[in-house]
């Protein structure tokens, strides 16, 4: 895969250089400052005007080189130009609408569909002709996402990036590769850098995760981004369902003979490319890894996660601050005062907190929803949307400073049962139902009936 992609990249580079000489574009002639922000839009118009292939490749590369040198404000101005000047061709669209109203034949409808497409989609396609352009465009969208929260007027531009990326990064184009100690060092370095759930401390820590006989790591790659993992998952092979992350991450543990393992634990899933946010391939990753690892170890019978609940602590604090909360009782409030900001509670405090955390975690995961009717927690949305079942709640499964700060130490197991995945996925998206094990549902029913309390009662 690497040799073929390298050859193709070199070929495109040669074509681009020939096109550069035709266009007489050189770095010494590139404008600077505010002129760059306006000039790049002019270059984009030239790219869309329909030149020869060689000059088009060169112009696409020139645009990406200019973009790379823009400052933040200039990049925003460029995105504004994409939104303002590169929408649908209004004259062509009006003519297509009139023609479709007069005579809605298949050819006319096809023209209406083509005319309604924003010009920036074709621009992005042509930019992708340049060598290494796919990675550059993914990085460009990451820049767009950085400003989108305060510039909602750029949402249409983002939708066009997302639309194209959904096709370019279709599962059919992705390649699953196992990451082990023989993987090239530049890729291993990226695994360390992109790990988003449980920090990889050093190379010894990485080796324990990818080179132990009872550990596996798999990543999706795209042929246009050969050495850039898109998403990766770390897997631990264990006998039983784990309830804490520390034993899994310990570099001092004694490795298990993988032939004796009954459970495959997906304990960390990290998206690597911010610019691909919203382009879903995590569900394909899990399903394919299950297939791969089942072929290697047919004795595996359980496929589960050990997942963080990164929004649980914030929800708890909101309920604690609300004296009219319909969730917390006065007793709950007093027990929750045993939670420290970032230090794990000792064994005595854990014993008192355990039933309260269990009940509140079940309530949070099973009943607290967004305005769209989905679970508030993003990790829950991911696994439940992929067809997993909420299997078990593990208070104090992660007592690291980060685990305490984000989730009061809470972790959960989601279970993937291959024959149930499609049904679970459908009831989640069609009916908004969360599939959970009976023990988890019992925790919800056991939650005490809440009542409002006074400040005096809380302070006791």
SULJOMO-V671354 format. One record per pair of residues at least 12 apart in sequence whose ideal C-beta (glycine too) atoms are under 6 Angstrom apart, sorted by the first residue. I is the first residue (numbers start at 1). J is the second residue. D is the distance in Angstrom with one decimal. If there is no record, write none. Layout:
BEGIN
I:J:D / I:J:D
END
This chain:
BEGIN
2:226:5.4 / 5:223:5.7 / 5:226:4.8 / 9:131:5.0 / 12:131:4.2 / 13:131:4.7 / 15:54:5.1 / 15:57:4.9 / 16:57:4.6 / 16:58:4.6 / 16:61:4.8 / 18:54:4.9 / 19:54:3.8 / 19:55:4.1 / 19:57:5.3 / 19:58:2.9 / 20:58:4.2 / 22:55:4.9 / 23:55:5.3 / 23:58:5.7 / 25:62:5.1 / 36:66:5.8 / 36:70:5.8 / 36:74:6.0 / 37:74:4.0 / 37:77:4.1 / 37:78:5.7 / 40:66:5.0 / 40:78:5.6 / 41:81:4.2 / 43:63:5.0 / 44:123:5.6 / 47:59:4.9 / 47:126:5.3 / 48:123:5.7 / 57:129:5.0 / 57:130:6.0 / 60:126:5.8 / 60:127:4.8 / 60:129:5.0 / 60:130:4.0 / 61:130:3.9 / 64:130:5.6 / 64:136:4.8 / 75:143:5.5 / 76:147:5.8 / 79:144:5.8 / 79:154:5.2 / 79:157:5.6 / 82:120:5.0 / 82:157:4.9 / 83:154:5.7 / 83:156:5.8 / 83:157:4.9 / 86:119:4.5 / 86:120:3.8 / 86:123:5.9 / 87:118:4.9 / 88:116:5.6 / 88:118:5.5 / 92:115:4.5 / 93:115:4.4 / 93:116:5.9 / 96:111:5.0 / 96:112:4.2 / 96:115:4.0 / 100:112:4.7 / 118:160:5.6 / 120:160:5.4 / 121:160:5.0 / 124:164:5.6 / 134:224:3.8 / 134:225:5.9 / 135:225:5.1 / 138:273:5.5 / 138:275:3.7 / 139:275:5.7 / 141:161:4.5 / 141:275:4.0 / 142:274:4.3 / 142:275:3.8 / 144:158:5.6 / 162:278:5.5 / 165:279:4.9 / 166:279:5.6 / 169:279:5.4 / 171:284:4.8 / 173:222:6.0 / 174:220:4.6 / 175:221:4.9 / 176:218:5.9 / 176:220:6.0 / 176:288:5.4 / 177:219:5.8 / 177:221:5.8 / 178:218:5.5 / 179:210:5.4 / 179:217:4.1 / 179:219:5.5 / 180:210:5.3 / 180:211:6.0 / 181:211:4.1 / 186:227:5.8 / 187:227:5.6 / 190:229:6.0 / 192:206:5.8 / 194:270:5.3 / 194:272:4.2 / 195:270:5.5 / 196:270:4.2 / 197:268:4.2 / 198:249:6.0 / 198:268:5.4 / 208:251:4.6 / 209:234:5.7 / 212:255:4.8 / 213:255:5.3 / 213:258:5.4 / 214:237:4.3 / 214:255:4.9 / 214:256:4.3 / 214:258:5.0 / 215:236:6.0 / 216:235:4.2 / 217:234:5.1 / 218:233:5.6 / 218:289:5.0 / 219:232:3.7 / 220:285:5.7 / 229:272:4.9 / 230:272:5.8 / 230:273:5.7 / 231:271:5.1 / 231:282:5.8 / 231:285:5.7 / 232:270:5.8 / 233:266:5.5 / 233:269:4.8 / 233:285:5.9 / 233:289:5.9 / 234:267:5.8 / 234:268:4.3 / 235:264:5.6 / 235:266:5.8 / 236:248:4.9 / 236:265:4.4 / 236:267:5.6 / 237:258:4.8 / 237:261:3.7 / 237:264:6.0 / 238:263:4.8 / 238:265:5.7 / 239:262:5.6 / 241:304:5.9 / 241:413:6.0 / 242:265:5.6 / 242:306:5.2 / 243:394:4.4 / 243:397:5.7 / 244:397:4.7 / 245:306:5.9 / 245:398:4.9 / 248:267:5.5 / 258:297:5.7 / 262:301:5.3 / 263:302:4.3 / 264:293:5.5 / 264:300:5.3 / 264:303:5.1 / 265:304:5.8 / 265:306:5.5 / 266:305:4.6 / 267:306:4.6 / 283:386:4.1 / 290:303:5.4 / 303:416:4.4 / 304:413:4.9 / 304:415:4.8 / 305:414:4.5 / 306:411:5.8 / 307:379:5.1 / 307:412:5.4 / 307:414:6.0 / 308:407:5.9 / 309:377:5.5 / 309:407:4.5 / 309:410:4.8 / 310:406:4.6 / 311:376:5.6 / 311:377:4.8 / 312:364:5.9 / 312:407:4.3 / 312:410:5.1 / 313:406:5.5 / 313:407:5.4 / 313:408:5.0 / 315:364:5.7 / 324:452:4.9 / 326:450:5.3 / 327:450:5.4 / 328:450:6.0 / 329:448:5.4 / 329:450:5.3 / 330:453:4.4 / 330:457:4.9 / 332:356:5.5 / 333:458:5.0 / 335:352:5.6 / 335:353:6.0 / 335:356:4.8 / 338:353:5.7 / 339:408:5.6 / 342:401:4.7 / 342:404:5.4 / 342:405:5.1 / 344:399:3.7 / 344:404:5.7 / 350:396:5.7 / 354:395:5.5 / 357:395:4.2 / 358:393:5.8 / 358:443:5.0 / 359:443:5.7 / 359:447:3.9 / 361:393:4.8 / 361:410:5.5 / 362:440:5.7 / 362:443:3.9 / 362:444:4.1 / 363:447:5.6 / 365:380:5.8 / 366:434:5.7 / 366:444:5.4 / 373:432:4.9 / 383:414:4.0 / 384:428:5.3 / 384:434:5.8 / 385:428:5.9 / 387:421:3.4 / 387:424:4.3 / 387:425:3.8 / 388:414:3.9 / 388:416:5.1 / 389:415:4.9 / 389:435:4.6 / 390:436:4.0 / 390:440:5.5 / 391:413:4.3 / 391:415:4.0 / 391:437:5.1 / 392:413:4.4 / 393:412:5.4 / 394:411:4.6 / 395:410:5.9 / 396:409:4.2 / 397:411:3.1 / 398:411:5.1
END
